[in-house]
Amino acid sequence: MSITIKILGTGCPKCKQTTSVVEEVIRENSIEATIEKVEDIMEIMKYNVMSTPALVIDEEITIKGRVPTKAEVLELLKN
């Protein structure tokens, strides 16, 4: 079963950092997942997120306004 991960952000350094953290976790743990970057401000607003980056896993907002640690991401993806 593949997990859908969306990273909401307009391309700021923290958004890019979040993307690389998520990509590393997926690669290092052989997790089957699809990463989608959502950079359109109107799309981001549909999630009612005011601070980016935000991490959305299977349509559930899990982290917003900060860069997660690799351990946090792994924990979220295991659930």
C-alpha positions in Angstrom: 0.0 0.0 0.0 1.5 3.3 -1.1 1.3 6.4 1.1 0.6 9.7 -0.4 2.7 12.5 1.1 2.1 16.2 0.2 4.5 18.9 1.2 2.7 22.2 1.3 5.0 25.2 0.7 5.8 27.9 -1.8 9.4 26.7 -2.3 11.1 28.4 0.6 14.3 26.9 2.1 12.4 25.3 5.0 10.0 23.7 2.4 12.9 22.3 0.4 14.5 21.0 3.7 11.3 19.3 4.6 11.1 17.6 1.2 14.7 16.3 1.5 14.0 15.0 5.0 11.0 13.1 3.8 12.8 11.8 0.7 15.7 10.5 2.9 13.3 8.7 5.3 11.5 7.0 2.5 14.7 6.0 0.8 16.5 4.8 3.9 13.5 2.7 5.1 12.3 1.4 1.8 8.8 3.0 2.3 6.5 2.9 -0.6 5.2 6.5 -0.9 4.4 9.2 -3.4 5.6 12.7 -2.7 3.7 15.6 -4.1 4.9 19.2 -3.7 2.0 21.6 -3.4 3.3 25.1 -4.2 0.1 26.8 -5.4 -1.0 29.2 -2.6 -4.7 28.5 -3.4 -4.2 24.8 -3.1 -2.3 25.3 0.2 -5.2 27.4 1.5 -7.6 24.6 0.9 -5.9 22.8 3.7 -6.4 25.8 5.9 -2.7 26.0 6.6 -1.3 29.4 7.4 2.3 28.5 8.1 4.4 26.4 5.8 6.0 24.0 5.4 3.2 21.6 6.2 3.3 17.8 5.9 0.1 16.1 4.8 0.1 12.3 4.9 -2.8 10.6 3.3 -4.8 13.8 3.4 -4.2 14.4 7.1 -2.1 17.4 8.2 0.6 16.1 10.5 3.1 18.9 10.9 2.9 22.5 10.0 5.1 25.6 10.3 8.4 23.8 10.9 10.8 21.3 9.4 10.3 17.8 11.0 13.1 15.6 12.1 13.7 12.3 10.3 12.6 10.4 13.4 9.3 12.3 13.4 8.6 11.6 9.8 9.5 7.9 10.2 7.1 7.6 13.2 4.3 9.3 11.2 4.8 7.0 8.2 4.8 3.9 10.3 1.3 4.6 11.7 
